[in-house]
Amino acid sequence: MSHNQELLDSLSYIVTALSQQADGHAVQSRIFASQGFSKLADKYAEHAQEERGYAEKIMDRILDLGGTLTNGAKEETPTYTKPLEWIAYDYEVSKSGIDYLKKIIDLAKDDLVTYDLLKDYYKDEEEDMYWGEQQLELVKVIGEQNWFALFI
C-alpha cells in the first residue's frame, strides 16, 4: 500500500469516526436538553457542529489528494441518561482518538496541508479531552449536585 493510499484510507476512517461522534454528540445534546441541562445540551450541540466541520474539511482534503469519498459503516455507540457517565465515556473516546490521530499525523508529515489540518483537529480533540477530565475532577471537589447546577 502506498504511503499516500494509507493516508487517504486513514483520512476516510477519520471522516467516518467524526460523523459517528457528531451524531452521538447531537443525540446526547437532545437527551440533556430533555433533562433540563440546557448549558450541557448547548455545549454538545456546538461540539457536534465542530466535528461536522472537521469532517467536511477532511473530505475536501481527500478530494484534493485525488481520493474517493466513502460513507463507511458506523458502529452503534452507547447513549447515556446520566451526564457524568456520558462525560466519562466521551473522555475515554477522546483519549483513544488522540492516540490514533498521532499515528495519522505522522503519515501526513510530508503533506503540510494535511498535516496542519490534522494538527488543528488534534488540538481541538485534546481540548475536549482536557475538558472532560476537568469535569470529572471538579465533581470530586464540589459534588454531583453542585456540578449539575453549573449546567442548568
Salt bridges, closest charged atoms under 4 A:
ASP23 OD1 - ARG52 NH2 2.86
GLU50 OE1 - HIS47 ND1 3.39
GLU51 OE1 - HIS25 ND1 2.70
GLU51 OE2 - HIS47 NE2 3.12
ASP64 OD2 - ARG61 NH1 3.88
ASP90 OD1 - HIS25 NE2 3.00
GLU92 OE2 - LYS95 NZ 3.60
ASP106 OD1 - LYS109 NZ 3.76
ASP111 OD1 - ARG61 NH2 2.80
ASP116 OD1 - LYS119 NZ 3.93
ASP128 OD2 - HIS47 NE2 3.07
GLU137 OE2 - LYS140 NZ 3.28
